[in-house]
Amino acid sequence: MSARLIIDNASKAYPRWTGERTLRHAIQYRLPALFRAPEERWAIENVSVRVEAGKATGVIGSNGAGKSTLLKLAAGITRPTRGRLLVPERTAAVLTLGDVFDYSLSGRENATTTAVAAGMSVDEARDRVPDILAFAELEGFADAPVRTYSDGMRLRLAFGVIAQLEPDLILLDEVIAVGDLRFQRKCMQWVRRRLDAGAGMLFASHSLEQILQECDNAIWLHAGGVREAGAVEDVVAAYRDAMSSETRARTPAPTGEDTGTLELRRNRFGSQEAGVVDVRLLAPDGVEVQEVNVGGAIEVAAVLDVPAGTAVDEPIAAVALVRAADGVVCYDTSTGAEGIALGVLDGRRAVSLVFDRLDLFPGEYYVDVGLYEANWRYAYDYHWHAYSFRVVGHASDSGVYRPPHVWQV
């Protein structure tokens, strides 16, 4: 199978800049730098990636690991300091939206200019504008200046352009997360059709669930280098293992002040820079419950909090349902996986996950609740098997969950 992208031992360095802008600093430091080799900061070093036709490769890692730099190299936005790249001529990228549009122009005008920049002739670009706007679902905003668009609308316009192309390589960065879930699914359906036609994709995301769902292989970048590469399941598992180890290492020792059923390093883990407090399992009427019927409704409600005078950026809240009998994870989700941004957490905030139908088999279940750092590097606060409930009802069949069904003979 032919490769759609080959990156061979690529490294990228940028001049190190101290940030001072005074005349004195320029004379003392910048002018002498003309006569000596400048200090360099290596964004990535000796990174190799191969994307095969029909396959998607995910890129994971914390902020500053080199994900965006890698995609910019593949997109031709910047050149490697050393190393080799083989990139197909027909490459489509949706990376930083600010680099794509002229915010003073209308959506229609930006659709035309962006399509021309993507390789269309002027006449073809103008002919494709209705299709671009239709895919983006922005027909009613075509003549409004792009400066009035939300980030989600700009994403839709950018994707509307590449959806008119037939690229051999697709490059996607975190920017796709600004779109609503329905439009994200629409974009990924188009991507899958291109993969079926033989294209390849390099996809950077903080969402491990999305990487698992969309990618065949993955690489884990850490401090500019490849820490792990291979099958997507193996790489994500290694990343999660590292996250678990980091979480345990950051968990403070018990203070003796733990209350209720929670105890640090026993069933509560995390740095405690932010916390999960007041977790409740509620019926639709708001009453706390310990039992729910098969197919009944339940709400997992919690309050997130940070110590006074502190804040954390873009934390991720997560909930998992675990069968007590054998530890099977029946369901696991997070605000990150659902495209929900929590923003800056600088005080108390209530969050909840509502199940309108809980089609689990009768039995005992645990609810695990966690609050994670924005890159999933570790947990701020993770409550393991601290909450439980029972599903009651009759079931003579077996499995993990019991969807509504009717036999017909």
C-alpha positions as CSV (number, residue, x, y, z in Angstrom):
1,M,0.0,0.0,0.0
2,S,1.5,3.4,-1.1
3,A,2.2,6.0,1.6
4,R,0.4,9.3,1.5
5,L,2.8,11.0,3.9
6,I,6.4,10.3,4.8
7,I,8.1,12.3,7.5
8,D,11.6,11.0,8.0
9,N,13.7,12.2,11.1
10,A,12.3,15.7,10.9
11,S,13.4,18.4,13.3
12,K,12.2,22.0,13.6
13,A,14.0,24.7,15.6
14,Y,13.0,28.2,16.3
15,P,15.1,31.1,17.6
16,R,14.8,31.5,21.3
17,W,13.4,34.9,22.2
18,T,13.6,36.3,25.7
19,G,10.6,38.6,25.2
20,E,12.3,41.9,26.1
21,R,11.8,44.7,23.6
22,T,13.9,47.6,25.0
23,L,16.6,49.4,23.0
24,R,19.1,48.5,25.6
25,H,18.3,44.8,25.3
26,A,18.6,45.0,21.5
27,I,22.0,46.6,21.7
28,Q,23.2,44.2,24.4
29,Y,21.8,41.0,23.1
30,R,20.2,41.2,19.6
31,L,23.1,42.9,17.8
32,P,25.8,40.6,19.1
33,A,23.6,37.7,18.0
34,L,24.3,38.8,14.4
35,F,27.8,37.6,14.8
36,R,27.2,34.3,16.6
37,A,24.9,31.3,16.1
38,P,21.5,32.2,17.7
39,E,20.1,30.1,20.6
40,E,17.5,27.7,19.3
41,R,14.4,26.0,20.8
42,W,13.6,22.6,19.2
43,A,9.8,22.2,18.7
44,I,10.3,18.6,17.4
45,E,13.4,16.5,17.0
46,N,13.9,13.4,14.9
47,V,10.2,12.7,14.4
48,S,9.3,10.1,11.8
49,V,5.7,9.4,10.6
50,R,4.3,7.3,7.8
51,V,0.6,7.6,6.8
52,E,-0.6,4.9,4.4
53,A,-3.3,5.3,1.8
54,G,-6.7,4.6,3.3
55,K,-5.4,5.0,6.8
56,A,-5.7,7.7,9.5
57,T,-2.9,8.4,12.0
58,G,-3.6,10.2,15.2
59,V,-1.2,12.5,17.1
60,I,-1.6,12.8,20.8
61,G,0.4,14.6,23.5
62,S,0.2,17.6,25.9
63,N,0.3,21.2,24.9
64,G,3.8,22.1,23.7
65,A,4.6,18.5,22.7
66,G,5.0,19.4,19.0
67,K,1.6,18.4,17.5
68,S,0.9,21.6,15.8
69,T,4.5,22.0,14.5
70,L,4.3,18.5,13.0
71,L,1.1,19.3,11.1
72,K,2.4,22.7,9.9
73,L,5.4,20.9,8.5
74,A,3.1,18.4,6.7
75,A,1.0,21.3,5.4
76,G,4.0,23.2,4.1
77,I,3.3,26.2,6.4
78,T,6.9,25.9,7.7
79,R,10.0,23.9,6.6
80,P,12.0,21.4,8.7
81,T,15.3,22.5,10.0
82,R,16.5,19.1,9.1
83,G,14.9,15.9,7.9
84,R,12.9,14.8,4.9
85,L,9.2,15.1,4.0
86,L,7.3,13.5,1.1
87,V,3.8,15.1,0.8
88,P,1.3,14.7,-2.0
89,E,0.5,17.7,-4.1
90,R,-3.2,17.4,-3.3
91,T,-3.1,18.1,0.4
92,A,-6.0,19.7,2.4
93,A,-5.5,21.1,5.8
94,V,-7.7,22.7,8.5
95,L,-5.3,24.0,11.1
96,T,-5.4,27.5,12.6
97,L,-8.5,29.3,11.4
98,G,-6.8,32.7,11.9
99,D,-4.4,31.9,9.1
100,V,-7.1,31.0,6.7
101,F,-9.5,34.0,6.4
102,D,-9.4,37.7,6.0
103,Y,-11.9,38.8,8.7
104,S,-12.8,42.0,6.9
105,L,-14.2,40.1,3.9
106,S,-17.6,38.4,3.8
107,G,-18.1,34.6,4.0
108,R,-18.7,34.5,0.3
109,E,-15.5,36.4,-0.5
110,N,-13.5,34.2,1.9
111,A,-14.9,31.1,0.4
112,T,-13.7,32.2,-3.1
113,T,-10.3,33.3,-2.0
114,T,-9.7,30.2,0.2
115,A,-10.8,27.9,-2.7
116,V,-8.4,29.6,-5.0
117,A,-5.6,29.3,-2.4
118,A,-6.5,25.6,-2.3
119,G,-5.8,25.2,-6.0
120,M,-9.0,26.0,-7.8
121,S,-9.1,28.5,-10.7
122,V,-11.0,31.7,-10.0
123,D,-13.9,30.7,-12.2
124,E,-14.1,27.2,-10.6
125,A,-13.9,28.8,-7.1
126,R,-16.8,31.1,-7.8
127,D,-18.9,28.2,-9.2
128,R,-18.3,26.2,-6.1
129,V,-19.2,28.9,-3.6
130,P,-22.9,27.8,-3.4
131,D,-21.7,24.2,-2.6
132,I,-19.2,25.5,0.0
133,L,-21.9,27.6,1.7
134,A,-24.3,24.7,1.6
135,F,-21.9,22.2,3.2
136,A,-21.0,24.8,5.8
137,E,-24.7,25.6,6.3
138,L,-24.0,29.3,6.1
139,E,-26.2,30.4,3.2
140,G,-27.9,32.9,5.5
141,F,-24.6,34.5,6.5
142,A,-22.8,34.5,3.2
143,D,-22.6,38.3,2.9
144,A,-21.8,38.9,6.6
145,P,-18.1,39.8,7.4
146,V,-16.2,36.8,8.8
147,R,-15.2,38.9,11.8
148,T,-18.9,38.5,12.9
149,Y,-18.7,34.7,12.7
150,S,-18.2,32.5,15.7
151,D,-15.3,30.1,15.8
152,G,-17.7,27.3,14.9
153,M,-18.9,29.2,11.9
154,R,-15.4,29.8,10.7
155,L,-14.6,26.1,11.0
156,R,-17.7,25.3,9.0
157,L,-16.6,27.7,6.2
158,A,-13.1,26.3,6.2
159,F,-14.4,22.7,6.0
160,G,-16.9,23.7,3.4
161,V,-14.0,24.6,1.1
162,I,-11.9,21.4,1.6
163,A,-15.1,19.3,1.2
164,Q,-15.1,20.4,-2.5
165,L,-11.6,19.0,-3.0
166,E,-10.4,15.5,-3.6
167,P,-7.2,15.5,-1.5
168,D,-4.8,12.6,-1.1
169,L,-3.8,13.8,2.3
170,I,-6.0,15.4,5.0
171,L,-4.5,17.3,7.9
172,L,-6.7,18.2,10.9
173,D,-5.6,19.9,14.1
174,E,-7.5,20.6,17.4
175,V,-9.5,23.3,15.6
176,I,-12.2,20.8,14.6
177,A,-13.2,20.7,18.3
178,V,-14.7,24.2,18.1
179,G,-17.5,22.8,15.9
180,D,-20.7,21.4,17.4
181,L,-21.0,17.6,17.6
182,R,-23.4,17.3,14.7
183,F,-21.1,19.2,12.3
184,Q,-18.1,17.3,13.6
185,R,-19.8,14.1,12.6
186,K,-20.6,15.5,9.2
187,C,-16.9,16.5,8.7
188,M,-15.7,13.0,9.8
189,Q,-18.2,11.3,7.4
190,W,-16.6,13.2,4.5
191,V,-13.2,12.3,5.8
192,R,-14.1,8.6,5.9
193,R,-15.3,8.8,2.3
194,R,-12.0,10.2,1.3
195,L,-10.1,7.5,3.2
196,D,-12.2,4.9,1.4
197,A,-11.1,6.5,-1.8
198,G,-7.5,6.0,-0.8
199,A,-6.6,9.3,1.0
200,G,-4.6,9.4,4.2
201,M,-5.1,11.5,7.3
202,L,-2.9,13.0,10.0
203,F,-5.2,14.1,12.9
204,A,-4.0,15.8,16.1
205,S,-6.5,15.9,19.0
206,H,-6.7,16.0,22.8
207,S,-9.7,13.7,22.6
208,L,-8.4,10.2,23.1
209,E,-11.9,8.8,22.4
210,Q,-12.0,10.6,19.0
211,I,-8.5,9.3,18.2
212,L,-9.6,5.8,19.0
213,Q,-12.7,6.1,16.9
214,E,-11.2,7.7,13.9
215,C,-7.6,6.5,13.6
216,D,-5.8,3.2,12.8
217,N,-2.4,4.2,14.1
218,A,-1.1,6.9,16.5
219,I,2.0,8.6,17.7
220,W,2.5,10.1,21.1
221,L,4.6,13.2,21.1
222,H,6.4,14.2,24.3
223,A,8.7,17.2,24.6
224,G,9.1,17.3,20.8
225,G,10.0,13.6,20.4
226,V,8.1,10.4,19.7
227,R,7.5,8.6,23.0
228,E,5.3,5.8,21.5
229,A,4.1,4.9,18.0
230,G,2.0,2.0,16.7
231,A,-1.5,0.7,16.7
232,V,-3.9,3.3,18.0
233,E,-5.2,1.1,20.9
234,D,-1.6,0.4,22.1
235,V,-0.5,4.1,22.0
236,V,-3.6,5.4,23.7
237,A,-3.3,2.7,26.4
238,A,0.3,3.7,27.0
239,Y,-0.7,7.3,27.3
240,R,-3.4,6.5,29.8
241,D,-1.0,4.3,31.8
242,A,1.4,7.3,32.0
243,M,-1.6,9.5,33.0
244,S,-2.5,7.1,35.8
245,S,1.1,7.0,37.0
246,E,1.4,10.8,36.9
247,T,-1.9,11.0,38.8
248,R,-0.8,8.7,41.6
249,A,2.6,10.5,41.9
250,R,0.8,13.8,42.3
251,T,-1.7,12.6,44.8
252,P,-0.9,14.0,48.3
253,A,-0.7,11.7,51.3
254,P,-3.9,11.3,53.5
255,T,-4.2,14.1,56.0
256,G,-6.6,12.4,58.4
257,E,-9.2,15.0,57.5
258,D,-10.9,13.0,54.8
259,T,-14.6,12.8,55.3
260,G,-17.3,10.3,54.3
261,T,-16.2,7.4,52.1
262,L,-13.4,9.2,50.2
263,E,-9.8,8.8,51.2
264,L,-6.7,10.0,49.4
265,R,-4.6,7.2,47.8
266,R,-7.4,4.6,48.5
267,N,-10.3,5.7,46.4
268,R,-9.5,9.3,45.7
269,F,-6.5,10.3,43.5
270,G,-5.2,13.5,41.9
271,S,-3.2,16.6,42.5
272,Q,-6.2,18.3,44.3
273,E,-5.5,21.5,42.3
274,A,-9.2,21.3,41.6
275,G,-11.8,19.0,43.1
276,V,-15.0,17.2,42.6
277,V,-17.4,17.8,45.5
278,D,-21.0,16.8,46.4
279,V,-21.5,14.0,43.9
280,R,-25.1,12.8,43.9
281,L,-27.2,10.2,42.0
282,L,-30.6,11.7,41.3
283,A,-34.0,10.6,40.0
284,P,-35.8,12.8,37.5
285,D,-37.6,14.5,40.4
286,G,-34.3,15.5,42.0
287,V,-34.5,13.0,44.8
288,E,-31.3,11.0,45.6
289,V,-31.6,7.3,44.6
290,Q,-29.8,4.1,45.2
291,E,-31.9,2.0,42.8
292,V,-33.1,2.5,39.3
293,N,-35.3,0.3,37.1
294,V,-34.0,-1.2,33.9
295,G,-34.5,1.5,31.3
296,G,-35.1,4.1,34.0
297,A,-33.6,7.6,34.2
298,I,-30.7,8.7,36.4
299,E,-28.6,11.9,36.8
300,V,-25.0,12.0,38.0
301,A,-24.7,15.5,39.5
302,A,-21.5,17.0,40.9
303,V,-20.0,20.3,41.8
304,L,-16.5,21.2,40.6
305,D,-14.4,23.5,42.8
306,V,-10.9,25.0,43.1
307,P,-9.1,26.5,46.2
308,A,-9.8,30.2,46.8
309,G,-7.7,32.5,44.7
310,T,-6.7,29.8,42.1
311,A,-8.0,28.6,38.7
312,V,-7.5,25.9,36.2
313,D,-7.9,26.2,32.4
314,E,-10.1,23.9,30.3
315,P,-10.5,21.0,32.8
316,I,-12.2,17.9,31.6
317,A,-15.0,16.2,33.6
318,A,-15.5,12.5,33.2
319,V,-18.0,9.8,34.3
320,A,-17.8,6.0,34.0
321,L,-20.3,3.3,34.8
322,V,-18.6,0.1,36.0
323,R,-20.3,-3.3,36.7
324,A,-19.4,-4.2,40.3
325,A,-19.4,-8.0,39.7
326,D,-16.5,-8.1,37.3
327,G,-15.2,-4.5,36.8
328,V,-16.5,-4.2,33.2
329,V,-16.7,-0.6,32.1
330,C,-20.2,-0.3,30.7
331,Y,-19.9,3.3,29.7
332,D,-17.2,6.0,29.9
333,T,-17.6,9.6,28.7
334,S,-16.2,13.1,29.3
335,T,-16.9,16.7,28.5
336,G,-13.8,16.6,26.2
337,A,-15.2,13.6,24.2
338,E,-18.5,15.4,23.8
339,G,-16.9,18.7,22.6
340,I,-18.0,20.6,25.7
341,A,-15.5,23.2,26.9
342,L,-15.6,24.1,30.6
343,G,-13.4,27.2,30.1
344,V,-11.6,28.6,33.1
345,L,-12.7,27.1,36.4
346,D,-12.1,29.7,39.1
347,G,-14.9,28.9,41.6
348,R,-17.7,26.4,42.1
349,R,-19.6,25.1,39.1
350,A,-22.3,22.5,38.9
351,V,-22.2,19.8,36.2
352,S,-24.4,16.8,35.5
353,L,-24.7,13.9,33.2
354,V,-28.3,12.8,32.6
355,F,-29.3,9.3,31.3
356,D,-32.8,9.4,30.0
357,R,-32.8,5.6,29.7
358,L,-30.3,3.5,31.5
359,D,-30.6,0.1,29.7
360,L,-28.2,-1.8,32.0
361,F,-28.9,-5.3,33.3
362,P,-30.0,-5.8,36.9
363,G,-27.1,-5.7,39.3
364,E,-24.7,-3.5,41.3
365,Y,-22.8,-0.7,39.5
366,Y,-20.2,1.8,40.5
367,V,-20.0,5.4,39.3
368,D,-16.4,6.8,38.8
369,V,-16.2,10.6,38.6
370,G,-13.1,12.5,37.7
371,L,-11.8,16.0,36.8
372,Y,-8.7,16.0,34.5
373,E,-6.1,18.4,33.3
374,A,-6.8,19.8,29.8
375,N,-4.4,17.4,28.1
376,W,-5.3,14.3,30.1
377,R,-1.8,14.3,31.6
378,Y,-3.2,13.6,35.1
379,A,-6.3,13.9,37.2
380,Y,-7.0,16.9,39.4
381,D,-9.4,14.7,41.4
382,Y,-10.6,11.2,40.6
383,H,-13.1,9.3,42.7
384,W,-12.8,5.5,42.1
385,H,-15.7,3.3,43.0
386,A,-16.9,5.8,45.5
387,Y,-20.5,5.8,44.5
388,S,-22.8,2.9,43.7
389,F,-26.4,2.1,42.7
390,R,-28.4,-1.0,41.9
391,V,-30.4,-1.6,38.7
392,V,-33.5,-3.6,39.5
393,G,-35.9,-5.5,37.2
394,H,-36.3,-8.8,35.5
395,A,-33.9,-10.1,32.8
396,S,-33.4,-13.6,31.6
397,D,-31.0,-12.7,28.9
398,S,-27.4,-11.7,29.3
399,G,-24.8,-9.1,28.2
400,V,-23.7,-5.6,29.2
401,Y,-26.7,-3.6,28.4
402,R,-30.4,-4.3,27.6
403,P,-31.8,-2.2,24.7
404,P,-35.5,-1.9,24.2
405,H,-36.6,-4.8,21.9
406,V,-39.6,-6.8,20.8
407,W,-39.6,-10.3,19.3
408,Q,-41.7,-10.8,16.2
409,V,-42.5,-14.3,14.9
